[in-house]
């Protein structure tokens, strides 16, 4: 940034607290100094802590009360992602720190992946490819799998992503019901106030819920057993919503038909017990990972930061 006289102005320091895409970092660096928190020594951080009004994070990061209190000038947490359950929003509110996220722009990509995982797990597509590539096809055909079209789909969480999943599933002639804290006005699919009842009815459950204390372990062993040995669980919400230990037990005991998972309890750690199963499809949290969506998310982060710096209303305030 230069002044009218041509002198270089000092750039605003932004504290990067989590990995972010290069396209976003490059855009921010045009007018700001992006400082990687993890590259700072403890001494260097303490010396610079009072400079940072803005903290950059992502949807998988954790921003604790202690971190916020260590930044005396903090006024904005700009989150690259729609989920912000890792941010202590109560402390942020107490300290007068605003939080932004990147909603809406990733809805279609996540819903697309949810249907892909459902198809992949139901038809065991990755296992079928491995069967072909191993040469086993010469000894006989691949094991029969289960149809998706015309089956019964339960959606856990009817937010933007849940609605997008429902639209896609309707093209497969699926019967659709959903579970959430309350019925959502204007939604045509049937509301089921009991998650257990929904799991008992459904051939597949797609989890679209955010993380946090209210949803942690909501999909437990009883729900998975109700879904049953022919049922498929798909999770594109947060790994914490599903009891991962119970999921492993039910899969290995044959009490659940299969799973398609894009999110996990302790990312990037994925339990070995979930890997290598023919009826389980795993992806490394790529729900929004397309060039188009990551560009749109990056643009929203920049727009929120620019609005804050110019004293304008935030574009997508989360808290």
Backbone torsions as a table, in degrees:
resi	resn	phi	psi	omega
1	UNK	NA	135.9	179.4
2	UNK	-124.4	151.8	177.2
3	UNK	-82.8	176.2	179.5
4	UNK	-62.5	-28.8	-179.6
5	UNK	-83.5	-2.3	177.6
6	UNK	92.9	-1.0	179.3
7	UNK	-77.7	146.0	-179.9
8	UNK	-77.5	125.2	178.3
9	UNK	-86.5	151.8	179.6
10	UNK	-71.3	132.9	-178.6
11	UNK	-80.2	150.6	179.4
12	UNK	-74.6	127.3	179.5
13	UNK	-78.2	131.3	174.7
14	UNK	-116.7	135.8	-179.2
15	UNK	-94.9	114.2	177.5
16	UNK	-86.7	115.1	-173.1
17	UNK	-102.2	-7.2	-176.1
18	UNK	-154.6	162.8	178.3
19	UNK	-59.7	139.2	179.2
20	UNK	-138.5	152.8	-177.8
21	UNK	-67.5	150.2	-178.7
22	UNK	-58.3	-38.0	-178.3
23	UNK	-60.7	-36.4	177.9
24	UNK	-72.2	-45.2	-179.3
25	UNK	-61.8	-41.1	179.3
26	UNK	-63.3	-40.9	179.2
27	UNK	-64.9	-41.2	-178.5
28	UNK	-69.9	-33.7	-176.3
29	UNK	-70.8	-13.3	179.1
30	UNK	-62.6	-36.9	-177.1
31	UNK	-123.9	3.0	-175.4
32	UNK	-137.8	162.4	170.4
33	UNK	-101.6	114.3	178.6
34	UNK	-92.2	118.5	-176.5
35	UNK	-108.9	120.7	-179.8
36	UNK	-76.8	114.3	-179.6
37	UNK	-55.8	-40.4	-174.5
38	UNK	-75.3	-10.4	176.1
39	UNK	-92.8	-5.8	-179.7
40	UNK	-89.5	138.6	168.9
41	UNK	-73.0	165.6	178.1
42	UNK	-58.2	-40.8	-180.0
43	UNK	-65.9	-44.7	-179.7
44	UNK	-63.9	-37.4	178.4
45	UNK	-64.7	-46.5	-179.7
46	UNK	-61.1	-36.9	-179.0
47	UNK	-68.5	-30.2	-174.9
48	UNK	-106.5	-5.5	-171.9
49	UNK	-53.9	-38.2	-176.3
50	UNK	-74.5	-5.3	179.9
51	UNK	-83.7	-20.2	-167.7
52	UNK	-94.6	112.7	171.9
53	UNK	-92.5	-20.3	-174.1
54	UNK	-126.1	130.8	175.8
55	UNK	-114.8	132.3	179.0
56	UNK	-101.4	132.9	-180.0
57	UNK	-144.8	-179.5	175.5
58	UNK	-130.9	174.4	-172.8
59	UNK	-68.0	-13.5	179.5
60	UNK	-101.1	-5.3	-175.3
61	UNK	-82.0	164.5	174.8
62	UNK	-118.7	125.0	176.1
63	UNK	-118.1	104.5	-171.1
64	UNK	-88.7	171.0	174.5
65	UNK	-58.3	-42.1	-178.4
66	UNK	-63.7	-40.6	179.6
67	UNK	-64.4	-45.2	-179.8
68	UNK	-62.4	-41.4	-178.2
69	UNK	-71.0	-19.1	177.7
70	UNK	-80.5	-4.9	-178.7
71	UNK	-118.0	86.1	-170.8
72	UNK	-62.7	-23.3	-178.5
73	UNK	-97.7	1.9	-172.8
74	UNK	-59.7	130.7	179.0
75	UNK	-131.6	-18.1	-177.7
76	UNK	-144.8	134.2	169.4
77	UNK	-112.9	112.7	-178.6
78	UNK	-98.9	111.7	-173.6
79	UNK	-100.9	123.4	174.8
80	UNK	-86.0	89.5	-176.9
81	UNK	151.5	159.6	178.7
82	UNK	-84.1	-37.7	179.3
83	UNK	-79.3	136.1	179.9
84	UNK	-135.3	29.3	-179.0
85	UNK	-68.2	-16.0	176.3
86	UNK	-79.3	-8.2	-179.9
87	UNK	-96.5	130.3	177.7
88	UNK	-75.6	87.3	-173.9
89	UNK	-70.8	-25.7	177.5
90	UNK	-65.2	-45.8	176.9
91	UNK	-64.8	-40.4	178.1
92	UNK	-57.3	-43.2	179.2
93	UNK	-65.1	-41.3	179.2
94	UNK	-61.3	-35.8	-176.6
95	UNK	-91.9	-1.0	-178.9
96	UNK	73.3	28.6	179.7
97	UNK	-97.0	125.9	177.2
98	UNK	-83.6	153.5	179.0
99	UNK	-128.3	132.1	174.3
100	UNK	-119.7	157.1	175.6
101	UNK	-139.3	-169.4	-176.1
102	UNK	-127.3	70.3	-177.7
103	UNK	-77.3	172.1	172.4
104	UNK	70.7	-46.7	-171.4
105	UNK	-68.5	-19.0	-179.0
106	UNK	-103.3	0.1	-174.2
107	UNK	-55.6	-50.8	-174.7
108	UNK	-65.2	-41.2	-179.5
109	UNK	-63.3	-42.8	-179.2
110	UNK	-66.6	-40.8	178.0
111	UNK	-64.9	-40.5	176.0
112	UNK	-56.7	-47.3	-177.9
113	UNK	-65.3	-37.0	178.9
114	UNK	-57.7	-45.0	178.0
115	UNK	-68.0	-36.1	176.8
116	UNK	-62.9	-42.3	178.4
117	UNK	-66.7	-38.4	177.5
118	UNK	-62.3	-46.4	178.0
119	UNK	-64.9	-43.2	-177.9
120	UNK	-62.4	-41.5	-178.8
121	UNK	-76.2	-40.8	-178.2
122	UNK	-66.8	-42.8	-179.3
123	UNK	-93.1	-0.6	179.1
124	UNK	50.8	49.9	-175.3
125	UNK	-62.7	-47.0	178.7
126	UNK	-61.3	-40.4	179.1
127	UNK	-65.8	-36.5	178.5
128	UNK	-65.6	-38.1	176.6
129	UNK	-64.6	-43.1	177.1
130	UNK	-61.9	-38.2	177.5
131	UNK	-60.7	-45.7	179.3
132	UNK	-64.4	-48.2	-174.4
133	UNK	-68.8	-23.8	179.5
134	UNK	-78.7	-11.2	-177.2
135	UNK	88.3	3.9	-176.3
136	UNK	-68.1	-21.4	-178.7
137	UNK	-58.7	-30.4	179.7
138	UNK	-62.3	-23.1	-179.0
139	UNK	-95.8	3.4	-179.4
140	UNK	141.1	167.8	-176.0
141	UNK	-75.0	163.0	178.0
142	UNK	-72.0	151.1	-179.5
143	UNK	-59.2	143.0	178.5
144	UNK	-65.5	150.1	-179.2
145	UNK	-123.3	-160.2	-174.0
146	UNK	-120.3	142.9	-178.9
147	UNK	-72.0	146.3	173.6
148	UNK	-97.1	-46.7	-178.7
149	UNK	-55.0	134.7	176.9
150	UNK	78.4	0.0	-179.4
151	UNK	-86.8	-178.5	-174.2
152	UNK	-105.8	124.0	-176.3
153	UNK	-113.0	126.5	172.7
154	UNK	-104.4	128.2	179.2
155	UNK	-107.4	124.2	-178.3
156	UNK	-100.6	98.0	-176.9
157	UNK	105.5	102.5	-176.1
158	UNK	-104.0	61.7	171.0
159	UNK	-90.8	-155.7	-178.7
160	UNK	-59.1	-44.4	-178.3
161	UNK	-69.4	-41.9	177.3
162	UNK	-58.2	-42.4	178.1
163	UNK	-64.4	-39.5	179.1
164	UNK	-66.7	-36.3	175.5
165	UNK	-63.5	-43.0	-179.5
166	UNK	-61.6	-40.7	179.0
167	UNK	-61.8	-42.0	180.0
168	UNK	-69.3	-41.6	-178.5
169	UNK	-65.5	-30.5	179.4
170	UNK	-63.4	-28.7	177.4
171	UNK	-69.6	-17.7	176.0
172	UNK	-95.7	13.9	179.5
173	UNK	56.7	35.2	-179.9
174	UNK	-85.6	142.2	168.9
175	UNK	-78.1	134.0	-170.3
176	UNK	-128.0	131.5	169.1
177	UNK	-132.7	162.4	-178.4
178	UNK	-140.7	155.5	175.8
179	UNK	-119.6	135.1	170.8
180	UNK	-158.3	178.5	-177.5
181	UNK	-60.4	-32.3	178.2
182	UNK	-151.4	161.4	177.7
183	UNK	-64.8	143.5	-177.6
184	UNK	-102.3	121.1	-179.6
185	UNK	-59.4	141.1	175.8
186	UNK	84.1	-2.9	178.7
187	UNK	-90.5	125.3	-175.5
188	UNK	-77.0	-23.4	-177.8
189	UNK	-71.9	156.1	-177.2
190	UNK	-71.2	134.5	178.3
191	UNK	-88.2	132.4	177.4
192	UNK	-121.5	109.9	-176.7
193	UNK	-72.6	-11.4	-179.8
194	UNK	-111.6	119.6	177.6
195	UNK	-64.8	-37.6	177.7
196	UNK	-61.7	-43.5	179.3
197	UNK	-64.3	-39.3	178.5
198	UNK	-63.6	-44.3	-179.9
199	UNK	-64.5	-37.2	178.7
200	UNK	-65.4	-37.6	-178.9
201	UNK	-75.7	-36.8	-166.7
202	UNK	-79.7	152.2	166.7
203	UNK	-88.0	-24.1	179.2
204	UNK	-148.8	144.3	173.1
205	UNK	-115.6	132.9	172.4
206	UNK	-113.3	119.4	-177.6
207	UNK	-92.5	121.4	-179.0
208	UNK	-124.0	20.4	-175.2
209	UNK	-84.9	149.5	171.4
210	UNK	-74.1	167.6	177.4
211	UNK	-83.3	-171.1	-179.6
212	UNK	120.7	172.2	-176.2
213	UNK	-61.2	-34.1	-176.7
214	UNK	-70.4	-26.0	-175.4
215	UNK	-111.2	-2.6	-175.7
216	UNK	-61.9	125.7	177.6
217	UNK	66.2	18.9	-177.9
218	UNK	-61.1	-41.4	176.0
219	UNK	-88.2	93.6	-173.5
220	UNK	-105.4	-170.5	-176.4
221	UNK	-59.2	-39.2	-178.6
222	UNK	-64.9	-40.6	178.5
223	UNK	-65.6	-43.6	-179.1
224	UNK	-64.4	-40.2	178.5
225	UNK	-68.3	-32.9	176.3
226	UNK	-67.3	-36.2	176.0
227	UNK	-63.1	-41.7	164.6
228	UNK	92.1	174.2	-173.4
229	UNK	-68.7	-8.4	174.0
230	UNK	-110.3	-1.5	-175.3
231	UNK	-87.3	154.0	-179.9
232	UNK	-118.8	131.5	174.0
233	UNK	-105.0	129.0	174.4
234	UNK	-120.0	131.7	178.4
235	UNK	-125.8	113.1	173.7
236	UNK	-121.6	14.0	179.9
237	UNK	-90.9	-97.1	175.3
238	UNK	-135.7	143.7	-179.4
239	UNK	-60.0	-31.0	-176.7
240	UNK	-67.8	-18.7	-178.0
241	UNK	-69.0	-28.8	-179.1
242	UNK	-102.8	132.6	172.9
243	UNK	-69.9	101.2	-171.9
244	UNK	-65.6	-37.1	177.8
245	UNK	-63.4	-42.5	178.3
246	UNK	-66.0	-37.2	177.7
247	UNK	-61.4	-44.8	179.1
248	UNK	-61.4	-45.2	-178.4
249	UNK	-63.0	-45.5	-176.9
250	UNK	-68.4	-36.1	176.8
251	UNK	-63.9	-47.5	-176.3
252	UNK	-71.8	-25.3	178.5
253	UNK	-85.6	-2.8	-178.0
254	UNK	74.8	16.9	-179.1
255	UNK	-87.8	-6.7	177.1
256	UNK	-133.7	138.3	-174.2
257	UNK	-72.6	-29.3	-179.4
258	UNK	170.3	177.6	-178.5
259	UNK	-153.1	149.0	171.4
260	UNK	-126.8	115.2	-169.4
261	UNK	-126.3	126.7	173.7
262	UNK	-109.0	-9.8	-177.1
263	UNK	-133.3	152.0	-172.7
264	UNK	-141.3	163.2	-173.3
265	UNK	-67.6	-37.0	-174.8
266	UNK	-131.6	62.0	-178.2
267	UNK	-63.2	141.5	6.0
268	UNK	-88.0	11.7	178.4
269	UNK	-73.4	128.2	175.7
270	UNK	-122.0	121.1	-177.2
271	UNK	-54.0	136.9	178.6
272	UNK	-59.0	-29.7	-177.6
273	UNK	-67.1	-17.2	177.0
274	UNK	-89.2	-12.9	-173.3
275	UNK	-92.7	148.6	175.5
276	UNK	79.0	8.8	178.3
277	UNK	-89.6	134.4	-175.3
278	UNK	-65.7	-25.0	-176.2
279	UNK	-101.7	15.4	-179.9
280	UNK	-125.6	128.6	176.7
281	UNK	-112.8	126.8	-175.9
282	UNK	-121.3	135.1	173.6
283	UNK	-132.2	148.6	-172.0
284	UNK	-85.4	64.5	177.4
285	UNK	50.5	60.7	-176.4
286	UNK	-110.3	16.5	-174.6
287	UNK	-50.1	-43.0	-178.6
288	UNK	-104.8	10.9	-170.5
289	UNK	-85.9	64.3	167.6
290	UNK	-118.5	156.5	-179.2
291	UNK	-58.8	-41.8	-176.5
292	UNK	-64.0	-45.9	-176.9
293	UNK	-72.5	-40.2	179.6
294	UNK	-65.5	-31.1	174.4
295	UNK	-66.9	-44.4	179.4
296	UNK	-64.0	-39.0	177.5
297	UNK	-64.7	-44.1	179.0
298	UNK	-60.5	-42.4	179.6
299	UNK	-60.9	-40.9	178.7
300	UNK	-64.5	-40.5	177.7
301	UNK	-60.5	-47.2	179.9
302	UNK	-62.5	-42.5	-179.2
303	UNK	-63.8	-39.5	177.9
304	UNK	-65.3	-43.5	179.7
305	UNK	-65.8	-42.4	179.1
306	UNK	-63.5	-42.1	178.1
307	UNK	-61.4	-44.1	178.4
308	UNK	-61.0	-46.6	-178.2
309	UNK	-65.1	-27.4	-179.3
310	UNK	-95.7	2.8	178.9
311	UNK	72.7	25.0	-179.8
312	UNK	-100.1	163.3	176.8
313	UNK	-58.9	140.9	177.9
314	UNK	-65.3	146.0	-174.9
315	UNK	-74.4	-48.0	-179.7
316	UNK	-132.7	73.2	178.5
317	UNK	-68.9	135.0	176.0
318	UNK	-102.0	-31.7	-179.5
319	UNK	-159.8	NA	NA
